[in-house]
């Protein structure tokens, strides 16, 4: 049952910007379990290990992991124009 809570927590983290930010400060499975508990998902670091072991056995696991990491740790938007970043073309400040 707690393995399900780990998966539910990761699914929630993928949708919730505040949890994503908090995940970026996590450096161990124990900290991950503490964050999960704080967010209402009761699981232990052993459950995290079990979920990771189960996921590793599924086909396409590493591709899904990379997609999840990109979803969690990438910026949520891209403000660059479709032509890419352009050099500055304005006039310099004459008072400098």
Backbone torsions as a table, in degrees:
resi	resn	phi	psi	omega
1	UNK	NA	-42.3	-179.3
2	UNK	-69.5	-25.7	174.1
3	UNK	-62.0	-36.7	177.0
4	UNK	-63.3	-35.2	179.5
5	UNK	-66.5	-34.7	176.9
6	UNK	-62.5	-47.1	-179.8
7	UNK	-63.9	-43.1	178.0
8	UNK	-60.7	-40.4	179.0
9	UNK	-62.6	-46.0	179.1
10	UNK	-64.0	-37.8	176.9
11	UNK	-63.7	-41.9	178.1
12	UNK	-65.8	-40.6	-179.9
13	UNK	-62.2	-34.1	179.6
14	UNK	-66.5	-24.8	-177.6
15	UNK	-100.8	-19.2	-170.2
16	UNK	-108.9	113.9	-177.3
17	UNK	-62.0	-36.5	-179.0
18	UNK	-65.8	-41.4	178.8
19	UNK	-68.3	-38.0	177.6
20	UNK	-57.1	-44.7	-180.0
21	UNK	-63.1	-41.8	179.8
22	UNK	-66.6	-35.2	179.6
23	UNK	-63.3	-28.5	-178.2
24	UNK	-68.5	-15.8	178.8
25	UNK	-97.4	-6.3	-177.9
26	UNK	-76.6	131.9	-179.3
27	UNK	-124.5	3.1	178.0
28	UNK	-151.5	165.3	178.1
29	UNK	-66.8	-31.8	177.5
30	UNK	-65.9	-41.4	176.7
31	UNK	-65.7	-36.7	177.3
32	UNK	-62.8	-44.3	178.8
33	UNK	-64.3	-38.6	178.5
34	UNK	-65.8	-41.6	176.7
35	UNK	-63.7	-43.1	177.9
36	UNK	-58.6	-43.6	179.5
37	UNK	-63.3	-42.1	179.6
38	UNK	-61.7	-32.1	-179.3
39	UNK	-90.8	2.4	175.5
40	UNK	97.0	16.3	179.9
41	UNK	-118.1	105.5	-175.3
42	UNK	-85.7	111.0	174.9
43	UNK	-156.6	165.7	-179.0
44	UNK	-112.0	171.6	178.0
45	UNK	-65.3	-29.1	176.2
46	UNK	-65.2	-36.2	177.8
47	UNK	-66.7	-34.5	176.0
48	UNK	-61.9	-45.3	177.7
49	UNK	-59.5	-42.8	-179.5
50	UNK	-63.7	-42.7	-180.0
51	UNK	-64.6	-43.6	179.7
52	UNK	-63.2	-41.5	178.0
53	UNK	-62.5	-43.7	178.3
54	UNK	-62.7	-42.5	-178.0
55	UNK	-67.7	-35.7	-179.7
56	UNK	-60.6	-27.6	-178.6
57	UNK	-80.5	-11.8	-179.0
58	UNK	-84.8	142.4	177.2
59	UNK	-62.1	140.1	178.2
60	UNK	76.6	15.7	-175.4
61	UNK	-57.1	-50.3	-173.5
62	UNK	-66.8	-33.9	174.7
63	UNK	-63.1	-41.3	178.7
64	UNK	-67.2	-37.8	178.7
65	UNK	-63.0	-45.1	-179.9
66	UNK	-62.6	-43.5	177.2
67	UNK	-59.8	-42.5	-179.7
68	UNK	-65.0	-44.3	178.7
69	UNK	-61.8	-42.5	178.5
70	UNK	-62.7	-40.4	179.2
71	UNK	-64.3	-41.7	-176.3
72	UNK	-76.6	-43.5	-170.3
73	UNK	-102.3	-0.6	178.1
74	UNK	-87.4	155.6	173.9
75	UNK	-60.4	149.7	-176.5
76	UNK	-80.9	-9.6	179.6
77	UNK	-150.7	164.1	179.6
78	UNK	-128.1	113.0	-176.7
79	UNK	-89.6	2.6	-178.8
80	UNK	-76.0	144.9	176.7
81	UNK	-68.4	161.7	-176.7
82	UNK	-62.5	-20.2	179.5
83	UNK	-88.3	-1.4	178.4
84	UNK	98.6	-177.5	-179.7
85	UNK	-75.7	132.1	-178.1
86	UNK	-109.9	151.2	178.5
87	UNK	-68.6	157.9	177.6
88	UNK	-64.9	132.2	-178.5
89	UNK	-121.8	5.3	-178.1
90	UNK	-79.8	173.6	177.9
91	UNK	-81.6	141.0	176.9
92	UNK	-68.2	158.4	179.1
93	UNK	-70.2	119.3	-177.5
94	UNK	-70.4	-16.6	-177.8
95	UNK	-85.7	3.7	-177.7
96	UNK	-100.4	NA	NA
